[in-house]
Amino acid sequence: MKKAFLFIFSFLILAACSKSNSKYANPYLPSQPVNFSVYLNNPDALEVLNPGGVYINYNEGIMGVAIFNGGGQFFAYDLACPNHAIERPCSRLMRKDNKGVYVNCKCIHQHNGQEAQFSLITGQSLTPGINYQLKPYPVTKKGDYLIVNY
């Protein structure tokens, strides 16, 4: 009986943890389906093959989607600033000089006169006073493809 209880309890904990990406709550970002794949042999995607590499598709998600290679695991985030209502085009998070693992929000009037900065490694903000992290999307690798499906 004790083993059965432990098994059921462990199963419930694991099931609850496996769906963390689907419970992202943010009053500023709409929930919308995202479903696309990235062919890893495409020249535009070569950077994401390396640990620390990033691939960006501005045609998916709310304001675009960035995929980060964490060296064995891939992470995808929406490129809409999560800390205020969407204002086009300044709400689109951008990398400085198209390099690095940080993205910035140009809506400085929404962030006390400064650009809000977020990490594509963790999705967290590096700017004090920011309430929401980047909106995550699940990524799976199947052969030569990365698939983002939310």
Backbone hydrogen bonds in HBPLUS format (Angstrom, degrees):
<---DONOR---> <-ACCEPTOR-->    atom                        ^
c    i                          cat <-CA-CA->   ^        H-A-AA   ^      H-
h    n   atom  resd res      DA  || num        DHA   H-A  angle D-A-AA Bond
n    s   type  num  typ     dist DA aas  dist angle  dist       angle   num
A0005-PHE N   A0001-MET O   2.99 MM   4  6.26 160.8  2.03 151.2 155.9     1
A0006-LEU N   A0002-LYS O   2.98 MM   4  6.21 162.0  2.02 148.0 153.1     2
A0007-PHE N   A0003-LYS O   2.86 MM   4  6.04 156.6  1.92 148.5 155.0     3
A0008-ILE N   A0004-ALA O   2.97 MM   4  6.18 167.8  1.98 153.0 155.7     4
A0009-PHE N   A0005-PHE O   2.88 MM   4  6.02 163.9  1.91 152.6 157.7     5
A0010-SER N   A0006-LEU O   2.90 MM   4  6.01 162.0  1.93 146.8 151.9     6
A0011-PHE N   A0007-PHE O   2.91 MM   4  6.10 158.0  1.96 149.3 155.7     7
A0012-LEU N   A0008-ILE O   3.00 MM   4  6.22 159.9  2.04 150.3 155.0     8
A0013-ILE N   A0009-PHE O   3.07 MM   4  6.32 157.8  2.12 149.8 155.6     9
A0014-LEU N   A0010-SER O   2.98 MM   4  6.18 168.0  1.99 153.9 157.0    10
A0015-ALA N   A0011-PHE O   2.89 MM   4  6.04 158.4  1.94 150.2 156.6    11
A0016-ALA N   A0012-LEU O   3.02 MM   4  6.13 153.5  2.09 142.6 149.4    12
A0017-CYS N   A0013-ILE O   3.04 MM   4  6.26 154.3  2.10 148.7 155.6    13
A0018-SER N   A0014-LEU O   3.04 MM   4  6.13 146.5  2.15 147.0 155.0    14
A0022-SER N   A0019-LYS O   3.13 MM   3  5.61 141.0  2.29 111.8 121.8    15
A0023-LYS N   A0020-SER O   3.32 MM   3  5.61 164.1  2.34 109.5 114.3    16
A0150-TYR N   A0034-VAL O   2.72 MM 116  5.06 155.9  1.77 154.5 159.8    17
A0036-PHE N   A0148-VAL O   2.98 MM 112  5.51 152.1  2.06 149.5 158.5    18
A0148-VAL N   A0036-PHE O   2.90 MM 112  5.51 171.3  1.91 173.0 175.4    19
A0038-VAL N   A0146-LEU O   2.78 MM 108  5.07 149.3  1.88 145.3 155.1    20
A0146-LEU N   A0038-VAL O   2.97 MM 108  5.07 151.9  2.05 137.1 146.0    21
A0042-ASN N   A0039-TYR O   3.04 MM   3  5.58 163.7  2.06 119.3 123.6    22
A0040-LEU N   A0144-ASP O   2.76 MM 104  5.35 169.4  1.77 159.0 161.2    23
A0045-ALA N   A0042-ASN O   2.84 MM   3  5.40 154.7  1.90 121.2 129.3    24
A0048-VAL N   A0045-ALA O   3.17 MM   3  5.74 132.3  2.41 113.7 124.1    25
A0049-LEU N   A0046-LEU O   3.13 MM   3  5.49 157.5  2.18 110.4 117.4    26
A0050-ASN N   A0047-GLU O   3.32 MM   3  6.03 159.5  2.37 116.9 121.2    27
A0053-GLY N   A0050-ASN O   2.77 MM   3  5.19 150.3  1.86 144.3 144.1    28
A0052-GLY N   A0069-ASN O   2.72 MM  17  5.25 169.3  1.73 151.3 154.0    29
A0069-ASN N   A0053-GLY O   2.93 MM  16  5.35 160.0  1.97 157.5 160.7    30
A0055-TYR N   A0067-ILE O   2.89 MM  12  5.12 152.8  1.97 144.9 153.4    31
A0067-ILE N   A0055-TYR O   2.75 MM  12  5.12 161.4  1.78 155.3 161.7    32
A0057-ASN N   A0065-VAL O   2.91 MM   8  5.37 164.4  1.93 157.6 162.7    33
A0065-VAL N   A0057-ASN O   2.84 MM   8  5.37 155.3  1.90 140.2 147.3    34
A0064-GLY N   A0060-GLU O   2.93 MM   4  4.93 112.9  2.39 152.0 170.3    35
A0079-LEU N   A0064-GLY O   2.76 MM  15  4.99 152.7  1.84 139.9 137.6    36
A0066-ALA N   A0077-TYR O   2.90 MM  11  5.40 162.4  1.93 158.7 162.8    37
A0077-TYR N   A0066-ALA O   2.88 MM  11  5.40 152.4  1.96 150.7 159.9    38
A0068-PHE N   A0075-PHE O   2.68 MM   7  5.13 162.6  1.71 156.6 162.7    39
A0075-PHE N   A0068-PHE O   2.91 MM   7  5.13 158.4  1.96 147.5 154.7    40
A0070-GLY N   A0073-GLN O   2.68 MM   3  5.10 151.8  1.76 163.0 169.7    41
A0137-TYR N   A0076-ALA O   2.84 MM  61  5.15 151.2  1.92 138.0 137.1    42
A0078-ASP N   A0135-LYS O   2.82 MM  57  5.34 155.1  1.88 151.0 159.4    43
A0093-LEU N   A0079-LEU O   2.75 MM  14  4.99 170.6  1.75 147.2 150.6    44
A0081-CYS N   A0091-SER O   2.93 MM  10  5.26 147.5  2.04 141.5 152.0    45
A0091-SER N   A0087-GLU O   2.78 MM   4  5.24 152.4  1.86 170.0 167.8    46
A0092-ARG N   A0089-PRO O   3.19 MM   3  5.94 165.3  2.22 123.6 127.9    47
A0094-MET N   A0104-ASN O   3.05 MM  10  5.34 155.2  2.12 138.2 141.6    48
A0104-ASN N   A0094-MET O   2.79 MM  10  5.34 155.2  1.85 138.2 143.2    49
A0098-ASN N   A0095-ARG O   3.45 MM   3  4.97 162.6  2.48 110.0 105.6    50
A0099-LYS N   A0096-LYS O   3.11 MM   3  6.06 161.3  2.14 129.2 131.6    51
A0120-LEU N   A0101-VAL O   2.79 MM  19  5.29 169.2  1.80 163.0 160.5    52
A0103-VAL N   A0118-PHE O   2.95 MM  15  5.36 156.3  2.01 147.2 155.0    53
A0118-PHE N   A0103-VAL O   2.86 MM  15  5.36 158.4  1.90 158.1 164.9    54
A0105-CYS N   A0116-ALA O   2.85 MM  11  5.18 152.8  1.92 147.8 156.4    55
A0108-ILE N   A0106-LYS O   2.78 MM   2  5.48 134.8  1.98 108.6  94.2    56
A0110-GLN N   A0107-CYS O   2.87 MM   3  5.57 160.7  1.91 121.6 128.1    57
A0111-HIS N   A0108-ILE O   3.07 MM   3  5.09 154.7  2.13 103.2 111.1    58
A0113-GLY N   A0108-ILE O   2.87 MM   5  4.64 139.1  2.03 156.8 149.5    59
A0114-GLN N   A0111-HIS O   3.13 MM   3  5.58 158.0  2.18 115.8 122.4    60
A0126-LEU N   A0117-GLN O   2.76 MM   9  5.47 167.5  1.78 148.4 150.0    61
A0119-SER N   A0124-GLN O   2.91 MM   5  5.66 163.2  1.94 163.3 166.8    62
A0123-GLY N   A0119-SER O   2.75 MM   4  5.16 139.6  1.91 132.9 146.3    63
A0134-LEU N   A0123-GLY O   2.81 MM  11  4.89 168.9  1.82 147.1 149.7    64
A0140-THR N   A0147-ILE O   2.94 MM   7  5.24 155.3  2.00 143.3 151.4    65
A0147-ILE N   A0140-THR O   2.74 MM   7  5.24 166.2  1.76 160.5 165.3    66
A0142-LYS N   A0145-TYR O   2.86 MM   3  5.29 159.5  1.91 151.5 158.3    67
A0145-TYR N   A0142-LYS O   3.07 MM   3  5.29 150.5  2.16 118.0 126.9    68
